[in-house]
Amino acid sequence: MRRSVRAVLGSVSVAAVCATAPLALADDCGLTVGGVNYTGRTGCVLLGEDAIRDVQNQTDSVVTIYADASCEGIATGVVGPRSSGDYTGKSMVIS
């Protein structure tokens, strides 16, 4: 009887860890812009054509989105650490 109780408890424990693992990874996914992962990048990054992009910043960095492709001029958005939002722009600075 003790072995079967241990086996059941062991199975429940493994299931609980597996069920919560994807949630833990999602909470710390780094920096994604329009579904593209930019984790670990710094400086000026070209984003391509001007479009509305979902910015998910789960880092300690500040991301500034710019209307032009040279990371200069008008900033269309600033995304602080552990923040997100929808922004338009052709480039961004990760600092």
MMTF fields as JSON, N, C-alpha, C and O atoms, coordinates in Angstrom:
{
  "mmtfVersion": "1.0.0",
  "mmtfProducer": "UNKNOWN",
  "numBonds": 379,
  "numAtoms": 380,
  "numGroups": 95,
  "numChains": 1,
  "numModels": 1,
  "chainsPerModel": [1],
  "groupsPerChain": [95],
  "chainIdList": ["A"],
  "bondAtomList": [4, 2, 8, 6, 12, 10, 16, 14, 20, 18, 24, 22, 28, 26, 32, 30, 36, 34, 40, 38, 44, 42, 48, 46, 52, 50, 56, 54, 60, 58, 64, 62, 68, 66, 72, 70, 76, 74, 80, 78, 84, 82, 88, 86, 92, 90, 96, 94, 100, 98, 104, 102, 108, 106, 112, 110, 116, 114, 120, 118, 124, 122, 128, 126, 132, 130, 136, 134, 140, 138, 144, 142, 148, 146, 152, 150, 156, 154, 160, 158, 164, 162, 168, 166, 172, 170, 176, 174, 180, 178, 184, 182, 188, 186, 192, 190, 196, 194, 200, 198, 204, 202, 208, 206, 212, 210, 216, 214, 220, 218, 224, 222, 228, 226, 232, 230, 236, 234, 240, 238, 244, 242, 248, 246, 252, 250, 256, 254, 260, 258, 264, 262, 268, 266, 272, 270, 276, 274, 280, 278, 284, 282, 288, 286, 292, 290, 296, 294, 300, 298, 304, 302, 308, 306, 312, 310, 316, 314, 320, 318, 324, 322, 328, 326, 332, 330, 336, 334, 340, 338, 344, 342, 348, 346, 352, 350, 356, 354, 360, 358, 364, 362, 368, 366, 372, 370, 376, 374],
  "bondOrderList": [1, 1, 1, 1, 1, 1, 1, 1, 1, 1, 1, 1, 1, 1, 1, 1, 1, 1, 1, 1, 1, 1, 1, 1, 1, 1, 1, 1, 1, 1, 1, 1, 1, 1, 1, 1, 1, 1, 1, 1, 1, 1, 1, 1, 1, 1, 1, 1, 1, 1, 1, 1, 1, 1, 1, 1, 1, 1, 1, 1, 1, 1, 1, 1, 1, 1, 1, 1, 1, 1, 1, 1, 1, 1, 1, 1, 1, 1, 1, 1, 1, 1, 1, 1, 1, 1, 1, 1, 1, 1, 1, 1, 1, 1],
  "groupList": [{"groupName": "MET", "atomNameList": ["N", "CA", "C", "O"], "elementList": ["N", "C", "C", "O"], "formalChargeList": [0, 0, 0, 0], "bondAtomList": [1, 0, 2, 1, 3, 2], "bondOrderList": [1, 1, 2], "singleLetterCode": "M", "chemCompType": "L-PEPTIDE LINKING"}, {"groupName": "ARG", "atomNameList": ["N", "CA", "C", "O"], "elementList": ["N", "C", "C", "O"], "formalChargeList": [0, 0, 0, 0], "bondAtomList": [1, 0, 2, 1, 3, 2], "bondOrderList": [1, 1, 2], "singleLetterCode": "R", "chemCompType": "L-PEPTIDE LINKING"}, {"groupName": "SER", "atomNameList": ["N", "CA", "C", "O"], "elementList": ["N", "C", "C", "O"], "formalChargeList": [0, 0, 0, 0], "bondAtomList": [1, 0, 2, 1, 3, 2], "bondOrderList": [1, 1, 2], "singleLetterCode": "S", "chemCompType": "L-PEPTIDE LINKING"}, {"groupName": "VAL", "atomNameList": ["N", "CA", "C", "O"], "elementList": ["N", "C", "C", "O"], "formalChargeList": [0, 0, 0, 0], "bondAtomList": [1, 0, 2, 1, 3, 2], "bondOrderList": [1, 1, 2], "singleLetterCode": "V", "chemCompType": "L-PEPTIDE LINKING"}, {"groupName": "ALA", "atomNameList": ["N", "CA", "C", "O"], "elementList": ["N", "C", "C", "O"], "formalChargeList": [0, 0, 0, 0], "bondAtomList": [1, 0, 2, 1, 3, 2], "bondOrderList": [1, 1, 2], "singleLetterCode": "A", "chemCompType": "L-PEPTIDE LINKING"}, {"groupName": "LEU", "atomNameList": ["N", "CA", "C", "O"], "elementList": ["N", "C", "C", "O"], "formalChargeList": [0, 0, 0, 0], "bondAtomList": [1, 0, 2, 1, 3, 2], "bondOrderList": [1, 1, 2], "singleLetterCode": "L", "chemCompType": "L-PEPTIDE LINKING"}, {"groupName": "GLY", "atomNameList": ["N", "CA", "C", "O"], "elementList": ["N", "C", "C", "O"], "formalChargeList": [0, 0, 0, 0], "bondAtomList": [1, 0, 2, 1, 3, 2], "bondOrderList": [1, 1, 2], "singleLetterCode": "G", "chemCompType": "PEPTIDE LINKING"}, {"groupName": "CYS", "atomNameList": ["N", "CA", "C", "O"], "elementList": ["N", "C", "C", "O"], "formalChargeList": [0, 0, 0, 0], "bondAtomList": [1, 0, 2, 1, 3, 2], "bondOrderList": [1, 1, 2], "singleLetterCode": "C", "chemCompType": "L-PEPTIDE LINKING"}, {"groupName": "THR", "atomNameList": ["N", "CA", "C", "O"], "elementList": ["N", "C", "C", "O"], "formalChargeList": [0, 0, 0, 0], "bondAtomList": [1, 0, 2, 1, 3, 2], "bondOrderList": [1, 1, 2], "singleLetterCode": "T", "chemCompType": "L-PEPTIDE LINKING"}, {"groupName": "PRO", "atomNameList": ["N", "CA", "C", "O"], "elementList": ["N", "C", "C", "O"], "formalChargeList": [0, 0, 0, 0], "bondAtomList": [1, 0, 2, 1, 3, 2], "bondOrderList": [1, 1, 2], "singleLetterCode": "P", "chemCompType": "L-PEPTIDE LINKING"}, {"groupName": "ASP", "atomNameList": ["N", "CA", "C", "O"], "elementList": ["N", "C", "C", "O"], "formalChargeList": [0, 0, 0, 0], "bondAtomList": [1, 0, 2, 1, 3, 2], "bondOrderList": [1, 1, 2], "singleLetterCode": "D", "chemCompType": "L-PEPTIDE LINKING"}, {"groupName": "ASN", "atomNameList": ["N", "CA", "C", "O"], "elementList": ["N", "C", "C", "O"], "formalChargeList": [0, 0, 0, 0], "bondAtomList": [1, 0, 2, 1, 3, 2], "bondOrderList": [1, 1, 2], "singleLetterCode": "N", "chemCompType": "L-PEPTIDE LINKING"}, {"groupName": "TYR", "atomNameList": ["N", "CA", "C", "O"], "elementList": ["N", "C", "C", "O"], "formalChargeList": [0, 0, 0, 0], "bondAtomList": [1, 0, 2, 1, 3, 2], "bondOrderList": [1, 1, 2], "singleLetterCode": "Y", "chemCompType": "L-PEPTIDE LINKING"}, {"groupName": "GLU", "atomNameList": ["N", "CA", "C", "O"], "elementList": ["N", "C", "C", "O"], "formalChargeList": [0, 0, 0, 0], "bondAtomList": [1, 0, 2, 1, 3, 2], "bondOrderList": [1, 1, 2], "singleLetterCode": "E", "chemCompType": "L-PEPTIDE LINKING"}, {"groupName": "ILE", "atomNameList": ["N", "CA", "C", "O"], "elementList": ["N", "C", "C", "O"], "formalChargeList": [0, 0, 0, 0], "bondAtomList": [1, 0, 2, 1, 3, 2], "bondOrderList": [1, 1, 2], "singleLetterCode": "I", "chemCompType": "L-PEPTIDE LINKING"}, {"groupName": "GLN", "atomNameList": ["N", "CA", "C", "O"], "elementList": ["N", "C", "C", "O"], "formalChargeList": [0, 0, 0, 0], "bondAtomList": [1, 0, 2, 1, 3, 2], "bondOrderList": [1, 1, 2], "singleLetterCode": "Q", "chemCompType": "L-PEPTIDE LINKING"}, {"groupName": "LYS", "atomNameList": ["N", "CA", "C", "O"], "elementList": ["N", "C", "C", "O"], "formalChargeList": [0, 0, 0, 0], "bondAtomList": [1, 0, 2, 1, 3, 2], "bondOrderList": [1, 1, 2], "singleLetterCode": "K", "chemCompType": "L-PEPTIDE LINKING"}],
  "groupTypeList": [0, 1, 1, 2, 3, 1, 4, 3, 5, 6, 2, 3, 2, 3, 4, 4, 3, 7, 4, 8, 4, 9, 5, 4, 5, 4, 10, 10, 7, 6, 5, 8, 3, 6, 6, 3, 11, 12, 8, 6, 1, 8, 6, 7, 3, 5, 5, 6, 13, 10, 4, 14, 1, 10, 3, 15, 11, 15, 8, 10, 2, 3, 3, 8, 14, 12, 4, 10, 4, 2, 7, 13, 6, 14, 4, 8, 6, 3, 3, 6, 9, 1, 2, 2, 6, 10, 12, 8, 6, 16, 2, 0, 3, 14, 2],
  "groupIdList": [1, 2, 3, 4, 5, 6, 7, 8, 9, 10, 11, 12, 13, 14, 15, 16, 17, 18, 19, 20, 21, 22, 23, 24, 25, 26, 27, 28, 29, 30, 31, 32, 33, 34, 35, 36, 37, 38, 39, 40, 41, 42, 43, 44, 45, 46, 47, 48, 49, 50, 51, 52, 53, 54, 55, 56, 57, 58, 59, 60, 61, 62, 63, 64, 65, 66, 67, 68, 69, 70, 71, 72, 73, 74, 75, 76, 77, 78, 79, 80, 81, 82, 83, 84, 85, 86, 87, 88, 89, 90, 91, 92, 93, 94, 95],
  "secStructList": [7, 2, 2, 2, 2, 2, 2, 2, 2, 2, 2, 2, 2, 2, 2, 2, 2, 2, 2, 2, 2, 2, 2, 2, 2, 2, 2, 6, 7, 7, 3, 3, 3, 6, 6, 3, 3, 7, 6, 6, 7, 7, 3, 3, 3, 3, 3, 3, 3, 3, 3, 3, 3, 3, 3, 3, 3, 7, 1, 1, 1, 7, 3, 3, 3, 3, 1, 1, 6, 6, 1, 7, 1, 7, 3, 3, 3, 3, 3, 7, 6, 6, 3, 3, 3, 3, 3, 3, 3, 3, 3, 3, 3, 3, 7],
  "xCoordList": [0.823, 0.0, 0.866, 0.567, 1.938, 2.806, 3.45, 3.595, 3.83, 4.455, 3.474, 3.852, 2.229, 1.259, 0.951, 0.736, 0.929, 0.719, 1.892, 1.7, 3.106, 4.295, 4.273, 4.614, 3.873, 3.823, 2.812, 3.08, 1.648, 0.626, 1.112, 0.954, 1.696, 2.204, 3.322, 3.402, 4.182, 5.257, 4.713, 5.223, 3.688, 3.067, 2.402, 2.494, 1.732, 1.081, 2.114, 1.902, 3.219, 4.284, 4.871, 5.082, 5.135, 5.687, 4.69, 5.08, 3.427, 2.406, 2.313, 2.141, 2.426, 2.353, 3.528, 3.342, 4.719, 5.904, 5.777, 6.07, 5.353, 5.214, 4.136, 4.271, 3.08, 1.993, 2.399, 1.932, 3.257, 3.644, 4.897, 5.159, 5.667, 6.909, 6.677, 7.398, 5.703, 5.507, 5.14, 5.529, 4.407, 4.056, 5.284, 5.396, 6.198, 7.422, 8.254, 8.823, 8.333, 9.1, 8.441, 9.134, 7.13, 6.424, 6.618, 6.602, 6.801, 6.978, 8.327, 8.483, 9.292, 10.622, 11.085, 12.113, 10.313, 10.608, 11.574, 11.882, 12.058, 13.013, 12.323, 11.366, 12.799, 12.253, 11.761, 12.547, 10.466, 9.917, 9.188, 8.476, 9.386, 8.738, 8.108, 8.807, 6.799, 6.112, 6.342, 6.352, 6.528, 6.746, 8.189, 8.481, 9.1, 10.521, 11.266, 11.079, 12.1, 12.845, 14.14, 14.961, 14.307, 15.511, 16.285, 17.08, 16.072, 16.74, 18.252, 18.773, 18.949, 20.409, 20.956, 22.158, 20.114, 20.568, 20.606, 19.84, 21.483, 21.55, 21.804, 22.177, 21.597, 21.848, 20.691, 19.554, 20.996, 19.984, 19.675, 20.579, 18.396, 17.948, 16.896, 15.918, 17.103, 16.133, 14.976, 15.172, 13.752, 12.559, 11.906, 11.053, 12.29, 11.675, 10.609, 10.658, 9.652, 8.581, 7.807, 7.693, 7.285, 6.489, 5.196, 4.386, 5.012, 3.816, 3.546, 4.436, 2.32, 1.995, 2.566, 2.316, 3.346, 3.989, 3.693, 3.666, 3.475, 3.307, 4.701, 5.5, 5.0, 6.303, 6.114, 5.351, 6.812, 6.78, 8.191, 9.076, 8.398, 9.719, 9.763, 9.364, 10.242, 10.367, 11.826, 12.285, 12.547, 13.952, 14.09, 13.096, 15.324, 15.61, 15.991, 16.376, 15.885, 16.268, 15.079, 13.922, 15.392, 14.39, 14.475, 15.57, 13.326, 13.265, 12.573, 11.456, 13.249, 12.683, 12.441, 13.363, 11.204, 10.814, 10.857, 10.382, 11.433, 11.566, 10.818, 10.708, 10.303, 9.566, 10.476, 10.039, 11.743, 12.647, 13.513, 13.483, 14.278, 15.076, 16.474, 17.273, 16.79, 18.144, 18.194, 19.197, 17.117, 17.059, 17.263, 17.82, 16.809, 16.901, 15.578, 14.705, 15.438, 14.225, 13.13, 13.383, 11.913, 10.739, 10.619, 10.58, 10.561, 10.302, 8.792, 8.05, 8.346, 6.911, 6.482, 5.289, 7.461, 7.108, 8.326, 9.42, 8.119, 9.157, 8.547, 7.516, 9.201, 8.705, 9.691, 10.821, 9.258, 10.108, 10.287, 9.648, 11.158, 11.367, 10.063, 9.255, 9.881, 8.711, 7.397, 6.406, 7.404, 6.218, 5.937, 6.746, 4.781, 4.435, 3.467, 2.919, 3.267, 2.332, 2.436, 3.294, 1.568, 1.573, 2.119, 1.647, 3.121, 3.8, 4.09, 4.194, 4.22, 4.647, 6.048, 6.422, 6.811, 8.154, 8.976, 8.615, 10.103, 10.993, 12.266, 12.993, 12.545, 13.753, 13.528, 12.562, 14.45, 14.375, 15.774, 16.705, 15.896, 17.134, 16.865, 15.92, 17.707, 17.614, 18.753, 19.924, 18.415, 19.471, 19.241, 20.027],
  "yCoordList": [-1.197, 0.0, 1.259, 2.221, 1.252, 2.434, 2.723, 3.883, 1.682, 1.885, 2.51, 3.38, 2.073, 2.636, 4.101, 4.907, 4.449, 5.84, 6.689, 7.801, 6.174, 6.91, 7.092, 8.161, 6.047, 6.135, 7.192, 7.977, 7.203, 8.193, 9.6, 10.508, 9.8, 11.117, 11.558, 12.731, 10.625, 10.956, 11.389, 12.34, 10.715, 11.075, 12.441, 13.235, 12.711, 14.001, 15.116, 16.184, 14.879, 15.893, 16.199, 17.365, 15.178, 15.379, 16.132, 17.034, 15.786, 16.471, 17.944, 18.804, 18.239, 19.627, 20.439, 21.582, 19.884, 20.589, 20.821, 21.918, 19.828, 19.964, 20.966, 21.684, 21.026, 21.959, 23.406, 24.305, 23.643, 25.017, 25.472, 26.674, 24.588, 24.959, 25.927, 26.921, 25.697, 26.67, 28.057, 29.055, 28.141, 29.446, 30.178, 31.39, 29.468, 30.108, 30.636, 31.722, 29.896, 30.348, 31.549, 32.459, 31.571, 32.686, 33.979, 35.054, 33.904, 35.101, 35.769, 36.958, 35.032, 35.588, 35.292, 34.647, 35.773, 35.445, 36.422, 36.273, 37.401, 38.35, 39.486, 40.063, 39.812, 40.915, 40.377, 39.85, 40.507, 40.14, 41.343, 42.06, 41.545, 42.643, 42.042, 41.522, 42.116, 41.537, 40.048, 39.519, 39.369, 37.923, 37.499, 36.304, 38.444, 38.141, 38.376, 39.406, 37.433, 37.527, 38.317, 37.977, 39.37, 40.211, 40.146, 41.04, 39.125, 38.984, 38.982, 38.289, 39.757, 39.815, 40.881, 41.143, 41.501, 42.549, 43.884, 44.108, 44.763, 46.125, 47.08, 46.66, 48.366, 49.377, 49.513, 49.164, 50.03, 50.286, 49.003, 48.321, 48.693, 47.497, 47.92, 48.584, 47.531, 47.835, 46.859, 45.658, 47.395, 46.561, 46.335, 45.457, 47.11, 46.975, 48.032, 49.113, 47.71, 48.649, 49.099, 48.37, 50.299, 50.866, 50.066, 50.011, 49.457, 48.655, 48.647, 48.915, 48.339, 48.193, 46.867, 45.813, 46.948, 45.743, 45.615, 46.598, 44.384, 44.066, 43.959, 43.126, 44.797, 44.79, 44.204, 44.734, 43.11, 42.453, 42.534, 41.785, 43.439, 43.654, 43.068, 43.724, 41.846, 41.192, 41.185, 40.244, 42.257, 42.403, 43.576, 44.185, 43.883, 45.041, 46.26, 47.296, 46.14, 47.212, 48.09, 47.69, 49.301, 50.211, 50.12, 50.129, 50.032, 49.95, 51.21, 51.525, 51.934, 53.138, 52.859, 52.489, 53.038, 52.8, 54.133, 55.15, 54.125, 55.339, 55.214, 54.126, 56.349, 56.395, 56.135, 55.545, 56.57, 56.361, 55.119, 54.492, 54.779, 53.55, 53.738, 52.802, 54.937, 55.18, 55.393, 55.87, 55.039, 55.19, 56.637, 56.902, 57.563, 58.983, 59.644, 59.051, 60.867, 61.612, 61.371, 61.298, 61.248, 61.138, 59.725, 58.741, 59.654, 58.377, 58.168, 59.028, 57.028, 56.734, 55.977, 55.815, 55.512, 54.82, 54.461, 54.262, 54.384, 53.946, 52.834, 53.023, 51.675, 50.521, 50.22, 49.799, 50.436, 50.21, 48.735, 47.88, 48.443, 47.054, 46.418, 47.054, 45.158, 44.366, 45.025, 44.997, 45.622, 46.296, 45.803, 45.095, 46.189, 45.805, 46.825, 47.664, 46.737, 47.623, 47.464, 46.731, 48.147, 48.141, 49.472, 50.535, 49.407, 50.615, 50.498, 49.396, 51.648, 51.67, 52.255, 53.084, 51.831, 52.36, 51.46, 50.312, 52.011, 51.279, 50.808, 49.976, 51.348, 50.947, 51.104, 51.724, 50.523, 50.647, 50.636, 50.053, 51.297, 51.268, 50.497, 50.789, 49.513, 48.716, 49.176, 49.039, 49.713, 50.217, 49.752, 50.078],
  "zCoordList": [0.0, 0.0, 0.0, -0.707, 0.793, 0.853, -0.503, -0.891, -1.211, -2.519, -3.508, -4.292, -3.473, -4.415, -4.081, -4.986, -2.799, -2.402, -2.862, -3.355, -2.704, -3.161, -4.671, -5.178, -5.389, -6.846, -7.289, -8.199, -6.638, -6.993, -6.661, -7.477, -5.491, -5.109, -6.045, -6.41, -6.432, -7.37, -8.708, -9.3, -9.201, -10.483, -10.41, -11.346, -9.293, -9.115, -9.065, -9.639, -8.392, -8.305, -9.675, -10.008, -10.466, -11.806, -12.672, -13.413, -12.594, -13.38, -12.989, -13.853, -11.701, -11.241, -11.765, -12.182, -11.754, -12.254, -13.753, -14.229, -14.494, -15.947, -16.313, -17.304, -15.538, -15.837, -15.588, -16.288, -14.607, -14.29, -15.023, -15.066, -15.59, -16.273, -17.424, -17.509, -18.327, -19.413, -18.897, -19.503, -17.803, -17.247, -16.755, -16.936, -16.142, -15.655, -16.812, -16.714, -17.897, -19.048, -19.702, -20.158, -19.756, -20.388, -19.619, -20.218, -18.311, -17.51, -17.756, -17.477, -18.268, -18.469, -19.893, -20.102, -20.866, -22.262, -22.904, -24.087, -22.187, -22.745, -23.467, -22.951, -24.652, -25.436, -26.768, -27.556, -27.025, -28.321, -28.899, -28.196, -30.201, -30.919, -32.17, -33.04, -32.25, -33.395, -33.53, -34.642, -32.417, -32.425, -32.643, -32.618, -32.858, -33.068, -31.759, -31.111, -31.375, -30.117, -30.321, -31.173, -29.53, -29.576, -28.261, -27.976, -27.472, -26.186, -26.376, -27.25, -25.559, -25.617, -26.551, -26.536, -27.361, -28.276, -27.555, -26.618, -27.981, -27.46, -28.622, -29.717, -28.365, -29.39, -30.348, -30.028, -31.542, -32.563, -33.337, -33.82, -33.443, -34.157, -35.179, -34.834, -36.441, -37.491, -37.4, -37.214, -37.534, -37.453, -38.81, -38.942, -39.816, -41.134, -41.353, -40.766, -42.2, -42.54, -41.314, -40.329, -41.391, -40.305, -40.16, -41.085, -39.014, -38.754, -37.258, -36.45, -36.906, -35.484, -35.01, -35.595, -33.926, -33.384, -31.9, -31.16, -31.494, -30.076, -29.469, -29.896, -28.475, -27.803, -26.41, -25.602, -26.135, -24.827, -24.249, -24.66, -23.302, -22.717, -21.31, -20.348, -21.19, -19.891, -19.44, -18.794, -19.793, -19.421, -18.455, -18.058, -18.083, -17.247, -18.094, -17.552, -19.407, -20.329, -20.692, -20.557, -21.156, -21.704, -23.224, -23.788, -23.888, -25.346, -25.854, -25.442, -26.759, -27.363, -28.839, -29.567, -29.277, -30.664, -31.418, -30.912, -32.642, -33.448, -34.771, -35.337, -35.258, -36.519, -37.715, -38.703, -37.64, -38.772, -38.565, -37.506, -39.588, -39.563, -38.987, -39.007, -38.47, -37.975, -36.462, -35.931, -35.775, -34.306, -33.872, -32.807, -34.7, -34.387, -34.697, -35.331, -34.248, -34.552, -33.534, -32.332, -34.029, -33.151, -32.584, -33.322, -31.257, -30.588, -30.554, -30.079, -31.058, -31.059, -29.813, -29.557, -29.035, -27.802, -26.979, -27.507, -25.688, -24.762, -23.91, -23.263, -23.923, -23.187, -22.066, -22.313, -20.854, -19.692, -19.385, -19.999, -18.434, -18.017, -17.534, -16.856, -17.896, -17.473, -17.907, -17.177, -19.116, -19.651, -21.067, -21.668, -21.581, -22.943, -23.527, -22.812, -24.831, -25.509, -27.01, -27.502, -27.742, -29.207, -29.702, -29.299, -30.584, -31.062, -32.549, -33.087, -33.212, -34.612, -34.682, -33.852, -35.658, -35.848, -36.752, -37.011, -37.231, -38.115, -37.436, -37.978, -36.226, -35.512, -34.013, -33.568, -33.249, -31.791, -31.194, -31.75, -30.047, -29.279, -28.0, -27.268, -27.743, -26.52, -25.618, -25.972, -24.466, -23.565, -22.144, -21.253]
}
